[in-house]
Amino acid sequence: MKDEKNIEKRAYRGEAERKIITNRINRIEGQLHGIKKMIQEDKECNDILVQLSAVQNSVKSLSNLILEGHLYTCVANDVERGNLEIVDELINLFKKFNK
């Protein structure tokens, strides 16, 4: 009998969801590349800070998208199966989100 705590958790995303997430990550990578180029070209600090703020917002938006999917799928499935330990996991997750 396997210990359930040692089982690797996996989220199964559909192709459409993976594509949306991948596109957002690609956009964030592009923003970061642009910031790196701005640094190398000695651009104004204000312009760089504006771009960094845009990256932060993009990452938060992506995090919220993934969190929403997690709540509707992973968390809902665990609650249906009677796994209420997921509540502790969520509390810890929200604590990390709000640092």
N, C-alpha and C positions, 0 to 999 in steps of 0.2 A: 504494500500500500504506500503510495507516494504522499509525502507531506505537502499539503496544498501551498504552504508558504514558500516552498522551493520551486514551484512551478512558475515558469516565465510567463508573465502577463503579456498579452499581445492585443493590439487594437486592430480590427479588420476594417479597413476603409475601402470604399468603392473607388473605382477608377476616377470618377468625376471629382470626388472629394480629394483624392491624392493629387489630381491635376490642379485644383484650386490652391491647395497648400503649397505645392511645388512652385506654381507661378508666383505666389506671394513671397516665397523664400528667394526665388530668383530676383525678384524686384528689390528685396532687401539687400541681397548681395550686390546688385547693381548700385544701389544707393551707397553702400559702404565702399565700393570701388571708386565711386565718384568722390567721396570724402577723402580717400587716400590720395587721389590725384590732386585734389585741392590742396592738401597738406604739402605734397611734393612741389606744387607750383606756387607755394607761399601765398595762397589766397587769404583774404581778410578773415580774421577770427569770427566776426559776426556771421559771415556767410557760412562758415563751417559749422558754427553752433546751430544755425537754422536747419542745416541739413542733418545734423545729429538729432535734433528734435524730431524731424520727419522720420528718421530711422526708428527712434523710440516709439513713435506713434504707430508705425507699421508693425513693429514687433508686438506691441500691445494688442493691436487689432488681430494679428495672427494668433496670439495666445488666447484671446477671447473666442475666436472661431474654434480652436481646438478644444478649449474648455467646454464650450457649448456642446460639441459633439460628444465629449467625454460624459457629460451629464446625461444626455439623451440616450446614450448607448451603454457604455461600460457601467456607469453608476446605476442606471435603471435596471440593467440585467442582474447586477449583484444584489440589489434590493429585492427583486423578484425571486431570486434564489435563496433569500434569507440571510445573505452575507451582510450583516450590519457593520462589520469592520470597515466597510467602505466609508462610513461616516467619519471615522477617525482619520482615514486617508484624505478625505476631502477637507477636514479641518486643517490638517498639516499643509495641504496644498494651498488653501486660502491664506494661511500664515505666510507662506513663501511668496505668494502673489503680492501681499501687502507690505513687504519689507521696503 
